[in-house]
Amino acid sequence: MNKSISLTQGSIARNMFFFSLPLMFSNLLQMLFNMADVMVAGRFAGPEALGAVGSTSTIATLFTTFLIGIGNGVNVIAAKDFGAKDEKGVSVTANTSFIICTVVGFLTTALGIVFARPILVLMGTKPELLEGAVIYLKIYFLGMPALGLYNYGTSICSAYGDTKKPLFYMSISGVVNVILNLIFVIAFNLSVVGVASASVISQCLSAALLLRWVHKCDQYGFTPRHISIDGGKCRSILTIGLWSGLQNSIFSIANSVILSAINTFDASIVEGNAAATNAGSLIFNLMCAFYTASSSFIGQNYGAGNKERILKSYYWSLFYSVMTATIFGVSFYVFGRQFIGLFTTDPAIIEGGMIRIKIMNLPNFLAPLMDCTMSASRGLGKTFWPTVFVLLGSCVFRIFWIFTIFPMIGTIESVYIVFPISWVITAALEMVYFAKIYRNAARTLEGRAA
């Protein structure tokens, strides 16, 4: 029998911490896939390879976070089924979501390959970096079906309370990714082709290992021999998953516009930004573990009718994510030059990257007020209005800033400062909305109990 952490009983603070810890390491290792690509490219294939791989980060994030959003839909519906002890519902959700994640993964591959070059050109990617960036993206997108299935497996396991197995398999594939990076780039001189290929192979390995485990465990309800799609479950998963994926993608769309502004500066700023972006992504991926915990805990407790544990789960997930952002934000501020030095030895690039770290990493504790609250709303099955708030506060506002405020000031600092400002605006809207839907959910549960 698979060991899991109870989401509906016991200490929320303790259980959430130990639930989230493996997720943090798993997200960290997944982040290391891209970091290893950038690091090996910069150190062993040269500055142009670093810039080519780094300039694809926003586009890759646009597609991968959409897949993660679909996984969030799976997580919420499965968590409610587990919380309600609905074994049939668990099985139907597992089999239906497998088909959804597979189809969406292949669609993402097709769209990514077709639109890789047009999007890079639209973003103003420098001519000397364009061909390398296109090659990297087209190969990288071949791994999207595997990534979709890995997110499926992680969502099912997390909904049940098991976060250790995804970490274990991600650890294996992460080691393979680093080894293949070094072999392909140093031994075979494959540059961006090598780092992209290493990522794809590693993603396929992690997906295969995790799917085997999900199939092996009866409590997850995954039965490939009798696989089918249920219309009701499909609508529920896609209602949450598509809006959640859209939420994630909205950030990437706005960030693509911001990257186009960054691309107007000299090469040291562009390449420094590519390296420093990894610091912000690392912090986000660590905090994201508590966002997943928020959705899983709230989803299961909503399904089980535990009104008090819903709000406590939100508060604890918010506390943990804010503390994580604060600790690592300060750490990167202090040790930023050493961190960027992992990707390049060029002093100008290091200083260019430090501008981003100084402005964006210290106020990173503001981001969970937005993201964690969105995840809590998702746990209650609400995604439409949180997506609207993200669209207004973190997409429309950022694009407005880049086309109006930035041209008047014209400094790289005026580009980066838009991030913390938009976090505050979006967080205010999200928190007011969550307070409203929590009150409605509490009344619903009280009515059921009566």
C-alpha positions in Angstrom: 0.0 0.0 0.0 1.3 3.4 -0.9 2.1 5.7 2.0 0.4 9.1 1.9 0.0 12.2 4.1 -3.5 12.9 5.3 -4.9 16.1 4.0 -8.2 16.0 6.0 -6.9 15.0 9.4 -4.1 15.9 11.8 -2.0 19.0 12.0 -2.3 21.1 8.9 1.0 22.9 9.5 2.9 19.7 9.9 1.2 17.7 7.1 1.4 20.6 4.7 5.1 21.1 5.3 5.9 17.4 4.7 3.5 17.2 1.8 5.1 20.2 0.2 8.8 19.3 0.9 9.0 16.6 -1.8 7.1 18.9 -4.2 9.7 21.6 -3.6 12.5 19.3 -4.4 10.6 17.9 -7.4 9.9 21.4 -8.8 13.5 22.3 -8.1 14.8 19.3 -10.1 12.4 20.1 -13.0 13.7 23.7 -12.9 17.3 22.2 -13.0 16.4 20.7 -16.4 16.3 24.2 -17.9 19.1 25.6 -15.6 21.4 22.8 -16.7 20.6 23.6 -20.4 21.5 27.3 -19.8 24.5 26.5 -17.6 26.1 24.0 -19.9 25.4 26.1 -23.0 26.9 29.2 -21.4 30.0 27.5 -19.9 30.9 25.1 -22.7 29.2 26.3 -25.9 29.8 30.1 -25.5 27.8 33.3 -25.0 25.7 33.0 -28.2 24.5 29.5 -27.1 23.7 31.0 -23.7 21.7 33.8 -25.3 19.9 31.4 -27.7 18.8 29.0 -25.0 18.0 31.8 -22.5 15.9 33.8 -25.0 13.5 30.8 -25.3 12.7 30.6 -21.6 9.5 32.8 -21.8 8.1 30.8 -24.8 8.9 27.5 -23.3 7.2 28.6 -20.1 4.2 29.8 -22.0 3.5 26.2 -23.2 4.8 24.2 -20.2 2.8 26.2 -17.7 -0.3 25.6 -19.8 0.3 21.9 -19.4 0.8 22.5 -15.7 -2.6 24.3 -15.6 -4.3 21.2 -17.1 -2.6 19.2 -14.4 -4.1 21.5 -11.8 -7.6 20.7 -13.1 -6.8 17.0 -12.6 -5.5 17.7 -9.1 -8.5 19.6 -7.9 -11.1 17.1 -9.2 -9.2 14.1 -8.0 -8.6 15.6 -4.6 -12.4 16.2 -4.2 -13.0 12.5 -5.2 -10.4 11.3 -2.7 -11.7 13.6 0.0 -15.3 12.3 -0.5 -14.0 8.7 -0.6 -15.6 8.2 -4.0 -13.7 5.2 -5.4 -15.6 5.2 -8.7 -15.2 8.9 -9.1 -11.4 8.5 -8.5 -11.2 5.9 -11.3 -13.2 7.9 -13.8 -11.2 11.0 -13.1 -7.9 9.1 -13.5 -8.8 7.5 -16.8 -10.4 10.6 -18.3 -7.6 12.9 -17.3 -5.0 10.5 -18.8 -6.6 11.0 -22.2 -6.9 14.7 -21.8 -3.3 15.2 -20.8 -2.1 13.0 -23.6 -4.1 14.8 -26.3 -3.1 18.3 -24.9 0.5 17.3 -24.8 0.6 16.4 -28.5 -1.3 19.5 -29.5 1.2 21.6 -27.5 4.0 19.9 -29.5 2.4 20.7 -32.8 1.6 24.3 -31.9 5.1 24.9 -30.5 6.9 23.6 -33.5 4.8 25.5 -36.0 4.9 28.9 -34.1 8.4 28.7 -32.6 10.1 31.0 -35.2 7.2 33.5 -35.6 7.0 34.0 -31.9 10.7 34.5 -31.5 10.8 37.0 -34.4 7.8 38.8 -32.9 9.6 39.1 -29.5 12.6 40.7 -31.3 15.1 38.0 -30.7 18.5 39.2 -31.8 19.4 37.9 -35.3 22.6 36.2 -34.1 20.6 34.2 -31.5 17.5 33.4 -33.6 18.6 30.2 -35.5 19.9 28.6 -32.3 16.8 29.6 -30.4 14.5 28.1 -33.1 16.4 24.8 -33.2 16.4 24.5 -29.4 12.6 25.2 -29.1 11.6 22.8 -31.9 13.5 19.9 -30.2 12.4 20.9 -26.7 8.7 20.8 -27.8 9.0 17.2 -28.8 9.0 16.5 -25.0 5.7 18.1 -24.4 3.6 14.9 -24.5 5.9 13.4 -21.9 5.7 16.5 -19.7 1.9 16.5 -19.9 1.8 12.9 -18.7 4.4 13.5 -16.0 2.2 16.4 -14.7 -0.8 14.1 -14.9 0.9 11.5 -12.7 2.1 14.2 -10.3 -1.4 15.6 -10.0 -3.0 12.2 -9.3 -0.3 11.4 -6.7 -0.6 14.8 -5.0 -4.4 14.7 -4.9 -4.1 11.5 -2.9 -1.4 12.9 -0.6 1.7 11.2 -2.1 4.4 13.6 -3.2 7.4 11.4 -2.7 7.2 9.2 -5.8 7.2 12.1 -8.3 10.3 13.4 -6.5 12.0 10.1 -6.7 11.5 9.7 -10.4 12.3 13.3 -11.1 15.6 12.8 -9.2 16.5 9.9 -11.5 15.7 11.8 -14.7 17.4 14.9 -13.4 20.7 13.1 -13.0 20.3 11.7 -16.5 19.6 15.1 -17.9 22.8 16.6 -16.4 24.9 13.7 -17.6 23.5 13.8 -21.1 24.0 17.6 -21.3 27.6 17.2 -20.6 28.1 14.3 -23.0 26.2 15.9 -25.9 27.8 19.4 -25.5 31.3 18.6 -24.4 32.0 15.2 -26.1 29.9 15.6 -29.2 29.9 19.4 -29.5 26.1 19.5 -30.2 25.6 22.9 -28.5 21.9 23.9 -28.4 20.8 20.6 -30.1 22.5 18.7 -27.3 21.0 20.5 -24.4 17.5 20.3 -25.9 17.8 16.6 -26.7 19.0 15.9 -23.1 15.8 17.6 -21.8 13.5 15.6 -24.0 15.0 12.3 -23.1 14.9 13.1 -19.4 11.3 14.2 -19.6 10.3 10.9 -21.4 12.1 8.9 -18.7 10.4 10.7 -15.8 7.0 10.3 -17.4 7.5 6.6 -18.1 8.6 5.8 -14.6 5.8 7.8 -12.9 3.0 6.3 -15.2 4.2 2.9 -14.3 3.8 3.7 -10.6 0.4 5.2 -11.1 -0.7 2.1 -13.0 0.7 -0.2 -10.3 -1.2 1.5 -7.4 -4.9 0.5 -7.3 -6.0 3.4 -5.1 -5.2 5.8 -8.0 -7.9 4.2 -10.2 -5.8 4.2 -13.4 -6.7 1.2 -15.6 -5.3 1.5 -19.2 -7.0 -1.7 -20.3 -10.5 -0.1 -19.7 -9.5 3.4 -20.4 -12.4 5.7 -21.5 -13.4 9.3 -21.3 -16.4 10.5 -19.2 -18.1 13.6 -20.5 -19.0 15.1 -17.0 -15.5 14.6 -15.6 -13.9 15.9 -18.8 -15.9 19.1 -18.6 -15.1 19.5 -14.9 -11.3 18.9 -15.5 -11.2 21.2 -18.5 -13.3 23.9 -16.8 -10.6 24.2 -14.1 -7.6 23.1 -16.2 -8.1 25.4 -19.2 -8.7 28.4 -17.1 -5.8 27.5 -14.9 -3.6 27.0 -17.9 -4.8 30.3 -19.3 -3.9 31.9 -16.0 -0.4 30.5 -16.3 0.0 31.4 -19.9 -1.2 35.0 -19.4 1.9 35.6 -17.3 4.1 34.3 -20.1 2.3 36.4 -22.8 2.9 39.5 -20.7 6.4 38.5 -20.0 7.0 37.9 -23.7 6.2 41.6 -24.3 8.5 42.5 -21.4 11.3 40.4 -23.0 10.9 42.2 -26.3 11.6 45.4 -24.3 14.7 43.8 -22.7 15.9 42.7 -26.2 16.3 46.4 -27.1 19.2 46.7 -24.7 22.8 45.6 -25.4 23.9 41.9 -25.4 25.2 42.0 -21.8 21.8 43.0 -20.4 20.0 40.4 -22.6 22.3 37.6 -21.7 22.5 38.7 -18.0 18.7 38.7 -17.9 18.7 35.1 -19.4 21.0 33.9 -16.6 19.3 35.9 -13.8 15.8 34.7 -14.8 16.8 31.3 -13.4 16.9 32.8 -9.9 13.3 34.1 -10.1 12.2 30.8 -11.7 13.8 28.9 -8.9 12.0 30.9 -6.2 8.7 30.5 -8.1 9.1 26.7 -8.4 9.9 26.4 -4.7 6.8 28.5 -3.8 4.7 26.6 -6.3 4.9 23.5 -4.0 2.8 25.4 -1.5 0.4 26.5 -4.2 -0.2 22.9 -5.1 -0.6 22.1 -1.4 -3.2 24.8 -1.1 -5.3 23.4 -4.0 -4.9 19.8 -2.8 -5.7 20.5 0.9 -8.6 22.8 0.1 -10.0 20.4 -2.5 -9.9 17.4 -0.3 -11.3 19.2 2.7 -14.1 20.8 0.6 -14.9 17.3 -0.7 -14.9 15.9 2.9 -17.0 18.9 4.2 -14.3 20.2 6.6 -15.1 23.9 6.6 -12.6 25.0 9.2 -9.6 23.2 7.6 -10.2 25.0 4.2 -9.4 28.5 5.6 -6.5 27.2 7.8 -5.0 25.4 4.8 -5.0 28.7 2.9 -3.4 30.6 5.7 -0.6 28.0 6.2 0.1 27.7 2.5 0.3 31.5 2.3 2.7 31.6 5.3 5.0 29.0 3.9 5.2 30.5 0.5 5.8 34.0 1.8 8.6 32.7 4.1 10.2 30.8 1.2 10.1 33.9 -1.1 11.7 36.0 1.6 14.5 33.6 2.5 15.5 32.9 -1.1 14.9 36.4 -2.3 17.4 37.7 0.3 19.8 34.9 -0.4 20.0 35.6 -4.2 20.4 39.3 -3.4 23.4 38.5 -1.3 24.9 35.8 -3.4 23.6 36.8 -6.8 27.0 37.3 -8.5 28.1 33.8 -7.5 24.9 32.4 -8.8 25.1 34.1 -12.2 28.7 33.1 -12.3 27.5 29.5 -12.7 26.3 30.4 -16.1 29.0 32.8 -17.4 32.4 34.2 -16.5 31.8 37.5 -18.3 31.8 40.4 -15.8 29.5 42.6 -17.9 26.9 39.8 -18.2 27.1 39.2 -14.4 26.4 42.9 -13.7 23.6 42.9 -16.2 22.0 40.0 -14.4 22.4 41.6 -11.0 20.1 44.5 -12.0 17.2 42.0 -12.4 18.0 40.2 -9.1 18.2 43.4 -7.1 14.9 44.8 -8.3 12.8 41.6 -8.5 14.0 39.1 -5.9 13.8 41.2 -2.7 10.1 42.0 -3.1 9.3 38.4 -4.2 7.3 37.9 -1.0 4.5 39.8 -2.6 4.0 37.2 -5.4 2.5 34.5 -3.1 -0.3 36.9 -2.1 -1.4 36.6 -5.7 -0.5 33.1 -6.7 -1.4 31.3 -3.4 -4.8 33.0 -3.4 -5.4 31.9 -7.0 -4.6 28.3 -6.0 -7.0 28.5 -3.0 -9.8 29.7 -5.3 -8.9 26.8 -7.7 -9.2 24.4 -4.8 -12.8 25.5 -4.4 -13.4 25.0 -8.1 -13.4 28.7 -9.1 -11.1 29.7 -12.0 -13.0 32.2 -14.2 -12.7 35.4 -12.1 -9.2 34.7 -10.9 -8.2 34.4 -14.5 -9.9 37.8 -15.3 -8.0 39.4 -12.4 -4.7 38.0 -13.7 -5.5 39.2 -17.2 -6.1 42.8 -15.8 -3.5 43.0 -13.1 -0.6 41.0 -14.6 -1.1 41.1 -18.3 -2.9 44.2 -19.4 -1.2 46.4 -16.8 2.3 45.0 -17.7 1.7 45.5 -21.4 0.3 49.0 -20.7 3.5 49.8 -18.7 5.8 48.6 -21.4 4.1 50.7 -24.1 3.6 53.9 -22.1 5.8 54.2 -18.9 8.9 52.4 -20.1 9.4 54.5 -23.3 9.3 57.7 -21.1 12.0 56.4 -18.7 13.9 54.0 -21.0 16.0 52.2 -18.4 16.2 48.5 -17.7 15.2 49.2 -14.1 11.9 50.7 -15.4 11.2 47.3 -17.1 11.8 45.1 -14.0 9.9 47.3 -11.5 6.6 46.5 -13.3 6.6 43.0 -11.8 6.3 43.8 -8.1 3.7 46.6 -8.9 1.6 44.1 -10.8 1.8 41.5 -8.0 0.3 44.0 -5.6 -2.6 45.0 -7.9 -3.5 41.4 -8.8 -3.2 40.2 -5.2 -5.7 42.7 -3.9 -8.3 41.6 -6.5 -7.6 37.9 -5.8 -7.9 38.2 -2.0 -11.2 40.0 -2.1 -12.6 37.4 -4.4 -11.4 34.4 -2.3 -12.9 35.9 0.8 -16.3 36.0 -1.0 -16.2 32.5 -2.4 -15.0 31.0 0.9 -18.0 32.5 2.7 -20.3 30.9 0.0 -18.6 27.6 0.3 -18.9 27.6 4.1 -22.6 28.3 3.8 -22.9 25.4 1.4 -21.1 23.0 3.7 -23.2 24.1 6.6 -26.3 23.4 4.6 -25.1 19.9 3.8 -24.4 19.2 7.5 -27.9 20.4 8.5 
